[in-house]
C-alpha cells in the first residue's frame, strides 16, 4: 500500500495578512524607487512578502471594521466645563450617521505602517445646557446636531517579531483632526457653543482614536496571538514556520523570514542540513508573495524516508496484460517468459512488487522542478502456503521533471517526464539465462503504468493555499526560480 506519496507542501501564511490589515505608517516621505537588498537567508526556508498593495487593501478592510464599531458606539461621555462665568454641559452624545471610512496605508521603513482614515461626514447629536453665574443669571437647554466634515485619523503602528516567533503590532501614536461648526441659533447660545466646541472636539478626537486603535490593539493582536508558528501536516509531520528575524520593512513591502522546514512530529533534533540562501524577491505588483525553498520539500522527504513512509506496492491489477504472472500462454509477455526459470519453478503464481527508497528523495528547483529518487524494486512471490519467496531485487535511480500549477486556490503537481536507470540487480535467479532487455522493458512498463500514476494521483489532490474562511485568491501565479518556488497573488476578504 502506498503509505505516503510525493506531495507538494505549500502552507500559505495567509492569516498574517488578515491580521495585519489594521496597521499603518508614520515618518518622513519616501520614494517609490528602491534598491534591491540581498539578505543572508541561510536557514530560511520560507519568505513572505506583503506589498504596499496588500497593505492598501488591508487598510480598507480595517476601515470597514471601524465602520462597524462606529455603528455600535454608545458611550461618549458627557462634557461639563465652566468658562467666563458660564457653566456648560453637553450630554447624551451619540453618532447618529456617518459616511463609510476610506482607508489608506503607508509603510514606514524599519518601523511599521501608518493607517490613514478619512471620514467625509459624521453627524453627532446631543443635549446642551448652560447657566451663567454671578448677579445676572441666565440658563437654557436644548438639543443640538453637529456635522463633522473630513475627519482624518493618522495611526502609527510598529510591526515586530513576537517572542514566540510570530508577529506583533503595537500602536505608537494616533492623531486625529476634525472640522465642524456649532450654531445654536442666537448670539448667547453661540457664545456658549464657542466655549464648548474645543472640549467637544477633543472628546470626539480622543474617542475616534480610541476606537481605531482598538482595531489594531484588540482585533489584530488577538488574531496574531492566536496564530501558531507551527502546523501539523498529514498527521505525522510538523512544519515550523516561526519568524527568525525582525520584519524587513521598506516603502514598498514587508518581508518575513521563516524557518520553513518539516520534521517528524515530536522530533526536536535539528536537521543535518540548512536551506541555502534564497535569491532576493523583486516583484511588487501583487499583494502577497510566497517564496518557498526546495529545502522545505527536502526536509519533508527526509522525515518521510527516515520513518519508512515512502514505500508502496504494485499489484498485478495495476499493470496491463499479464506481466506479473509466472505462467502465460505461448506468445504472451509475462515474467515467467522473460525469466524462464521463474515460470518453471513457480507455476501459475503472481509476482508482487514492493517499491522502497534507498535514500530520501531530493528536490532541486532551478527554473524547472527536478525530483530524484533512488529506490529499490523487490520482486516477490506470495505462495499459496503463505510463504514469501524473493526472486530478485533491482536498484533504480529515477529522475523526473515535475510541473506545478495552481487552480481553484490549490497547488497541484504532476510528472512531465521521468527517466530511470538500473544500477544493481541482486538474486540467485540471475545465475540462469534470461532476456535482460525484456526485463528492463517490463520494469519500464511498471514505472509508466504504476509508479508515475501513483505520484500523479497525489498531485491531483492539491493542497489549499488558504487556511481561513471568507478569503479567496485572485490572479495567482507560480514560477520556478533558483532554489525556490515563487507564488504571487492578490486576495479578497469577504466576511465583513
C-alpha positions as CSV (number, residue, x, y, z in Angstrom):
1,X,0.0,0.0,0.0
2,X,1.2,3.5,-0.8
3,X,1.9,4.7,2.7
4,X,2.6,8.3,1.8
5,X,3.1,9.7,-1.7
6,X,5.0,12.6,-3.0
7,X,3.1,15.8,-2.3
8,X,3.8,19.5,-2.8
9,X,3.8,21.0,0.7
10,X,2.8,24.6,0.4
11,X,1.3,26.3,3.5
12,X,0.3,29.9,2.9
13,X,0.7,32.2,5.9
14,X,-2.4,34.0,4.8
15,X,-3.7,34.7,8.3
16,X,-0.8,37.1,8.8
17,X,-2.2,39.4,6.1
18,X,-5.7,39.3,7.6
19,X,-4.4,40.3,11.0
20,X,-2.1,43.0,9.7
21,X,-5.0,44.8,8.0
22,X,-5.4,47.1,10.9
23,X,-2.0,48.8,10.9
24,X,-0.3,51.8,9.2
25,X,2.8,54.1,8.9
26,X,4.3,57.2,10.2
27,X,7.5,59.2,9.3
28,X,9.1,61.2,6.6
29,X,8.1,60.9,2.9
30,X,9.5,58.0,0.9
31,X,10.3,57.4,-2.7
32,X,9.0,54.6,-4.8
33,X,12.4,53.8,-6.1
34,X,14.1,51.1,-4.1
35,X,17.4,49.3,-4.3
36,X,17.3,45.5,-4.1
37,X,18.9,44.5,-0.8
38,X,20.3,41.0,-0.5
39,X,19.9,39.4,2.9
40,X,21.8,36.4,4.3
41,X,19.0,33.9,4.2
42,X,20.9,30.8,5.3
43,X,18.5,28.7,7.3
44,X,15.4,30.4,5.9
45,X,13.0,28.0,4.2
46,X,10.1,30.4,3.6
47,X,9.8,34.1,2.8
48,X,6.5,36.0,2.9
49,X,6.3,39.4,1.2
50,X,3.3,41.6,1.8
51,X,3.5,44.6,-0.6
52,X,2.1,48.1,-0.3
53,X,-0.8,46.9,-2.5
54,X,-1.6,44.3,0.1
55,X,-1.5,46.8,3.0
56,X,-3.5,49.2,1.0
57,X,-6.3,46.7,0.5
58,X,-6.0,45.6,4.2
59,X,-6.3,49.2,5.3
60,X,-9.7,49.4,3.7
61,X,-10.7,46.1,5.4
62,X,-9.6,47.7,8.7
63,X,-11.7,50.8,7.7
64,X,-14.7,48.6,7.2
65,X,-14.1,47.1,10.7
66,X,-14.0,50.6,12.1
67,X,-17.3,51.4,10.3
68,X,-19.0,48.6,12.2
69,X,-17.6,49.7,15.5
70,X,-18.7,53.3,15.0
71,X,-22.2,52.0,14.3
72,X,-22.2,50.3,17.8
73,X,-20.8,53.3,19.6
74,X,-22.9,54.4,22.6
75,X,-20.6,55.5,25.3
76,X,-19.4,59.1,24.5
77,X,-19.1,60.7,28.0
78,X,-20.9,63.9,29.0
79,X,-18.9,67.1,28.9
80,X,-19.0,69.8,31.5
81,X,-16.9,73.0,31.7
82,X,-17.0,76.5,33.2
83,X,-15.5,79.5,31.4
84,X,-16.0,83.2,31.9
85,X,-18.9,82.7,34.3
86,X,-20.8,80.2,32.1
87,X,-21.4,76.6,33.1
88,X,-21.8,74.4,30.0
89,X,-22.9,70.8,29.8
90,X,-23.1,68.6,26.7
91,X,-24.7,65.2,27.3
92,X,-26.4,62.2,25.7
93,X,-23.9,62.5,22.9
94,X,-24.2,59.9,20.1
95,X,-23.1,59.5,16.5
96,X,-26.3,59.1,14.5
97,X,-24.9,59.0,11.0
98,X,-21.5,58.8,9.3
99,X,-20.1,58.0,5.9
100,X,-18.0,54.8,5.3
101,X,-14.4,55.5,6.2
102,X,-11.8,55.4,3.4
103,X,-8.6,53.6,4.4
104,X,-5.1,54.3,3.2
105,X,-1.7,52.8,4.2
106,X,1.8,54.0,4.1
107,X,4.7,51.7,5.0
108,X,7.4,53.2,7.3
109,X,10.8,51.7,6.5
110,X,12.3,49.7,9.5
111,X,9.3,50.6,11.7
112,X,5.8,49.6,10.6
113,X,2.9,51.3,9.0
114,X,0.7,54.4,9.2
115,X,-3.0,53.8,8.8
116,X,-4.8,56.9,7.5
117,X,-8.5,57.1,7.7
118,X,-10.8,59.7,6.2
119,X,-14.4,60.0,7.2
120,X,-16.1,62.6,5.0
121,X,-19.1,63.2,7.2
122,X,-20.1,62.4,10.8
123,X,-23.3,63.6,12.4
124,X,-23.3,64.0,16.2
125,X,-26.5,64.5,18.2
126,X,-26.7,65.6,21.8
127,X,-28.3,67.7,24.6
128,X,-26.9,71.1,25.7
129,X,-27.4,73.1,28.8
130,X,-25.8,76.3,30.0
131,X,-26.2,78.6,33.0
132,X,-24.5,81.9,33.8
133,X,-23.1,82.7,37.3
134,X,-23.0,86.0,39.1
135,X,-25.6,88.7,39.7
136,X,-27.1,88.3,36.2
137,X,-28.4,84.7,35.8
138,X,-29.3,83.1,32.5
139,X,-29.9,79.4,31.7
140,X,-31.4,77.4,29.0
141,X,-31.2,73.9,27.4
142,X,-32.0,72.1,24.3
143,X,-30.8,69.6,21.7
144,X,-28.2,70.1,19.1
145,X,-26.8,68.4,16.0
146,X,-23.2,68.9,14.7
147,X,-21.9,67.7,11.3
148,X,-18.2,66.9,11.2
149,X,-16.6,67.2,7.7
150,X,-13.4,65.5,6.5
151,X,-12.4,63.9,9.8
152,X,-8.9,62.4,9.5
153,X,-7.1,59.9,11.7
154,X,-3.4,59.0,11.4
155,X,-2.4,56.0,13.4
156,X,1.2,54.8,13.6
157,X,1.8,51.2,14.4
158,X,5.1,49.3,14.9
159,X,5.4,45.8,13.5
160,X,7.9,43.5,15.2
161,X,8.7,39.8,15.8
162,X,6.9,38.4,18.9
163,X,8.7,36.4,21.5
164,X,7.2,33.1,20.2
165,X,8.3,33.9,16.6
166,X,5.1,35.4,15.3
167,X,4.1,39.0,14.5
168,X,3.3,41.7,17.0
169,X,1.7,45.1,16.3
170,X,1.6,48.0,18.7
171,X,0.1,51.5,18.3
172,X,2.8,54.1,18.9
173,X,0.8,57.2,18.0
174,X,-2.6,58.4,16.9
175,X,-3.6,61.9,15.7
176,X,-7.0,63.0,14.6
177,X,-8.3,66.2,13.1
178,X,-11.9,67.1,12.9
179,X,-13.7,70.1,11.3
180,X,-17.1,71.2,12.5
181,X,-19.1,74.3,13.5
182,X,-21.7,74.6,16.3
183,X,-24.5,77.0,15.7
184,X,-27.2,77.1,18.3
185,X,-29.3,79.9,16.8
186,X,-28.7,83.0,19.0
187,X,-25.7,85.1,20.0
188,X,-25.8,84.0,23.6
189,X,-26.2,80.4,22.6
190,X,-23.3,80.7,20.2
191,X,-21.1,82.1,22.9
192,X,-21.8,79.0,24.9
193,X,-21.2,76.9,21.8
194,X,-17.9,78.6,21.1
195,X,-16.7,77.8,24.6
196,X,-17.9,74.1,24.4
197,X,-16.6,73.5,20.9
198,X,-12.9,72.7,21.9
199,X,-14.0,70.3,24.5
200,X,-16.4,68.5,22.2
201,X,-13.7,68.4,19.5
202,X,-11.1,66.9,21.8
203,X,-13.5,64.4,23.2
204,X,-14.5,63.2,19.7
205,X,-10.9,63.1,18.5
206,X,-9.9,61.0,21.6
207,X,-12.9,58.7,21.1
208,X,-12.2,58.1,17.4
209,X,-8.5,57.4,18.1
210,X,-9.5,55.0,20.9
211,X,-11.8,53.1,18.6
212,X,-9.4,53.0,15.7
213,X,-6.5,52.0,17.9
214,X,-8.7,49.2,19.3
215,X,-9.0,47.7,15.8
216,X,-5.2,47.2,16.0
217,X,-4.6,46.6,19.7
218,X,-7.5,44.2,20.2
219,X,-8.8,42.9,16.8
220,X,-5.4,42.5,15.1
221,X,-3.3,41.4,18.1
222,X,-5.8,38.9,19.3
223,X,-5.7,37.4,15.8
224,X,-1.9,37.4,15.7
225,X,-1.6,35.9,19.2
226,X,-3.8,33.0,18.2
227,X,-1.7,32.2,15.1
228,X,0.5,29.1,15.6
229,X,4.2,29.2,14.5
230,X,4.0,25.5,13.5
231,X,1.3,23.3,12.0
232,X,0.7,19.6,11.7
233,X,1.0,18.3,8.2
234,X,-0.6,15.0,7.1
235,X,-1.0,13.9,10.8
236,X,2.6,12.7,11.1
237,X,4.7,15.8,10.4
238,X,5.1,19.3,11.8
239,X,6.0,22.3,9.8
240,X,7.9,25.0,11.6
241,X,7.5,28.5,10.1
242,X,8.3,30.8,13.0
243,X,9.8,34.1,12.1
244,X,13.6,34.1,12.7
245,X,14.4,37.8,12.3
246,X,12.7,41.1,12.7
247,X,10.4,42.1,9.8
248,X,12.3,43.8,6.9
249,X,10.1,46.8,6.0
250,X,10.7,49.2,3.1
251,X,8.4,51.8,1.5
252,X,7.1,49.1,-0.9
253,X,6.8,45.9,1.1
254,X,7.3,44.0,4.3
255,X,9.2,40.7,4.3
256,X,9.1,38.0,6.9
257,X,11.8,35.3,7.1
258,X,10.5,32.0,8.4
259,X,12.4,28.8,9.3
260,X,10.3,26.8,6.9
261,X,11.2,23.1,7.5
262,X,9.3,19.9,8.1
263,X,10.1,17.2,10.7
264,X,8.5,14.1,12.1
265,X,6.0,15.3,14.6
266,X,7.6,15.4,18.1
267,X,11.2,15.3,17.0
268,X,13.3,18.1,18.4
269,X,16.6,17.2,16.7
270,X,17.7,19.8,14.2
271,X,18.1,18.8,10.6
272,X,21.6,17.9,9.4
273,X,21.3,20.4,6.6
274,X,20.3,24.1,6.3
275,X,18.5,25.8,3.5
276,X,20.7,27.7,1.1
277,X,20.5,31.4,0.6
278,X,17.5,32.3,-1.5
279,X,17.7,34.9,-4.3
280,X,16.1,38.2,-3.4
281,X,12.4,38.7,-4.3
282,X,12.0,41.5,-6.9
283,X,8.3,41.6,-7.7
284,X,5.9,44.0,-6.0
285,X,2.9,44.0,-8.4
286,X,0.8,41.5,-6.4
287,X,-0.5,42.0,-2.8
288,X,1.3,38.9,-1.5
289,X,4.3,36.7,-2.5
290,X,5.5,33.4,-1.0
291,X,9.0,32.2,-1.7
292,X,9.2,28.5,-0.9
293,X,12.6,27.0,-0.7
294,X,13.3,23.5,-2.0
295,X,14.7,22.9,1.5
296,X,11.1,22.7,2.8
297,X,10.4,19.8,0.3
298,X,13.7,18.1,1.1
299,X,13.1,18.3,4.8
300,X,9.7,16.7,4.4
301,X,11.1,13.9,2.2
302,X,13.8,13.2,4.8
303,X,11.2,12.9,7.6
304,X,9.1,10.6,5.4
305,X,12.1,8.5,4.4
306,X,13.6,8.0,7.9
307,X,10.2,6.8,9.1
308,X,9.6,4.4,6.2
309,X,6.7,6.4,4.8
310,X,7.6,6.3,1.2
311,X,7.1,2.6,0.4
312,X,4.3,1.2,-1.7
313,X,3.4,-2.0,-3.5
314,X,2.5,-2.7,-7.1
315,X,0.0,-5.4,-7.8
316,X,-0.9,-7.3,-11.0
317,X,-4.2,-5.4,-11.3
318,X,-2.3,-2.1,-11.9
319,X,-0.2,-3.4,-14.7
320,X,-1.6,-4.0,-18.2
321,X,-1.6,-7.6,-19.6
322,X,-0.1,-10.4,-17.5
323,X,3.3,-9.0,-16.8
324,X,3.5,-10.2,-13.2
325,X,2.2,-13.7,-13.9
326,X,4.6,-16.6,-13.7
327,X,2.7,-18.5,-16.4
328,X,1.2,-17.3,-19.6
329,X,0.2,-18.6,-23.0
330,X,2.7,-19.0,-25.8
331,X,3.4,-15.7,-27.4
332,X,2.3,-13.7,-24.3
333,X,4.5,-11.4,-22.4
334,X,4.9,-12.2,-18.6
335,X,7.7,-12.5,-16.1
336,X,7.6,-16.3,-16.5
337,X,8.5,-15.9,-20.2
338,X,11.1,-13.2,-19.5
339,X,12.8,-15.3,-16.8
340,X,12.0,-18.9,-17.8
341,X,13.3,-20.4,-14.6
342,X,10.7,-18.4,-12.6
343,X,7.9,-19.9,-14.8
344,X,9.3,-23.4,-14.3
345,X,9.7,-23.2,-10.6
346,X,6.6,-21.2,-9.7
347,X,3.7,-22.3,-11.9
348,X,0.6,-20.1,-12.0
349,X,1.7,-17.7,-9.4
350,X,1.7,-13.9,-9.3
351,X,4.7,-11.7,-8.6
352,X,4.2,-8.7,-6.3
353,X,6.4,-5.7,-6.5
354,X,7.5,-3.6,-3.5
355,X,9.0,-0.1,-4.0
356,X,11.2,1.4,-1.4
357,X,13.7,4.3,-1.2
358,X,17.4,3.8,-0.6
359,X,17.8,7.5,0.1
360,X,15.5,10.4,0.8
361,X,14.0,11.8,-2.4
362,X,15.7,15.1,-3.4
363,X,14.2,18.2,-4.9
364,X,16.0,20.8,-6.9
365,X,14.4,24.0,-8.1
366,X,16.4,25.7,-10.8
367,X,14.0,27.3,-13.3
368,X,12.5,23.8,-13.5
369,X,11.5,21.3,-10.8
370,X,13.5,18.1,-10.6
371,X,12.9,15.2,-8.3
372,X,15.5,12.5,-7.9
373,X,14.6,9.1,-6.3
374,X,17.0,6.3,-5.5
375,X,14.8,3.3,-5.0
376,X,14.7,-0.5,-5.0
377,X,12.1,-2.8,-6.6
378,X,11.7,-6.1,-4.8
379,X,10.1,-8.9,-6.9
380,X,8.4,-11.4,-4.6
381,X,6.0,-14.3,-4.9
382,X,3.4,-14.9,-2.2
383,X,2.9,-18.6,-2.4
384,X,-0.4,-20.2,-1.5
385,X,1.1,-21.8,1.6
386,X,1.6,-18.2,2.9
387,X,5.3,-18.2,2.4
388,X,7.1,-15.4,0.5
389,X,9.9,-16.1,-2.0
390,X,12.1,-13.2,-3.2
391,X,13.1,-13.6,-6.8
392,X,15.4,-10.7,-7.0
393,X,15.8,-7.0,-6.1
394,X,16.6,-4.3,-8.6
395,X,18.1,-0.9,-7.6
396,X,16.8,2.0,-9.7
397,X,17.7,5.7,-10.0
398,X,14.8,7.8,-11.2
399,X,15.0,11.4,-12.3
400,X,11.8,13.3,-13.0
401,X,10.9,16.7,-14.4
402,X,7.9,18.0,-12.4
403,X,5.3,20.6,-13.1
404,X,3.5,22.7,-10.6
405,X,0.3,24.7,-11.2
406,X,-2.5,26.5,-9.4
407,X,-6.2,26.1,-9.9
408,X,-9.1,27.0,-7.6
409,X,-6.8,28.2,-4.8
410,X,-4.9,24.9,-4.7
411,X,-1.4,23.9,-5.8
412,X,-1.2,20.8,-8.0
413,X,1.8,18.8,-9.3
414,X,2.4,16.3,-12.0
415,X,5.3,14.4,-13.6
416,X,6.1,15.7,-17.1
417,X,8.9,13.3,-17.8
418,X,10.7,10.5,-15.9
419,X,13.9,8.6,-16.7
420,X,15.4,5.7,-14.8
421,X,18.5,3.6,-14.8
422,X,19.1,0.3,-13.1
423,X,22.3,0.3,-11.0
424,X,22.3,-3.1,-9.3
425,X,20.5,-6.4,-9.5
426,X,20.6,-9.0,-6.7
427,X,19.2,-12.6,-6.6
428,X,20.2,-16.1,-7.2
429,X,17.8,-16.3,-10.1
430,X,20.3,-14.5,-12.3
431,X,22.6,-17.4,-12.4
432,X,20.3,-18.7,-15.1
433,X,20.0,-17.3,-18.6
434,X,17.2,-14.8,-19.3
435,X,16.4,-11.9,-21.6
436,X,17.7,-8.9,-19.7
437,X,16.4,-6.5,-22.3
438,X,12.9,-7.7,-21.9
439,X,13.2,-7.4,-18.1
440,X,14.1,-3.8,-18.4
441,X,11.2,-3.3,-20.8
442,X,9.0,-4.9,-18.1
443,X,10.4,-2.5,-15.4
444,X,9.7,0.4,-17.7
445,X,6.1,-0.7,-18.1
446,X,5.8,-0.9,-14.3
447,X,7.2,2.6,-13.9
448,X,5.0,4.1,-16.6
449,X,1.9,2.2,-15.6
450,X,2.0,2.3,-11.8
451,X,4.7,4.4,-10.2
452,X,4.1,7.6,-12.2
453,X,0.3,7.4,-11.9
454,X,0.6,6.9,-8.1
455,X,2.7,10.0,-7.7
456,X,0.4,12.0,-10.1
457,X,-2.7,10.8,-8.2
458,X,-1.4,12.6,-5.1
459,X,-0.6,15.7,-7.1
460,X,-4.2,15.8,-8.3
461,X,-5.5,16.0,-4.7
462,X,-3.9,19.5,-4.4
463,X,-3.0,21.5,-1.4
464,X,-5.0,24.6,-0.4
465,X,-3.3,27.9,-0.3
466,X,-5.8,29.4,2.1
467,X,-6.1,28.5,5.7
468,X,-9.1,30.7,6.6
469,X,-12.7,31.0,5.6
470,X,-14.0,34.1,3.9
471,X,-10.9,34.7,1.8
472,X,-10.1,34.0,-1.8
473,X,-7.1,34.4,-4.0
474,X,-7.2,36.3,-7.3
475,X,-4.8,36.4,-10.2
476,X,-2.5,33.8,-8.6
477,X,0.8,33.0,-10.4
478,X,3.5,30.4,-9.8
479,X,7.0,30.4,-11.2
480,X,10.1,28.3,-10.5
481,X,13.3,30.2,-9.6
482,X,16.7,29.4,-8.2
483,X,16.2,27.0,-5.3
484,X,12.6,28.2,-4.8
485,X,9.0,28.4,-5.9
486,X,7.5,31.9,-6.0
487,X,3.8,32.3,-5.7
488,X,2.3,35.7,-6.2
489,X,-1.3,36.6,-5.6
490,X,-3.9,39.2,-4.8
491,X,-6.6,38.3,-2.3
492,X,-10.1,39.2,-1.3
493,X,-11.7,39.1,2.1
494,X,-15.5,38.9,2.0
495,X,-16.5,38.1,5.6
496,X,-17.2,41.7,6.6
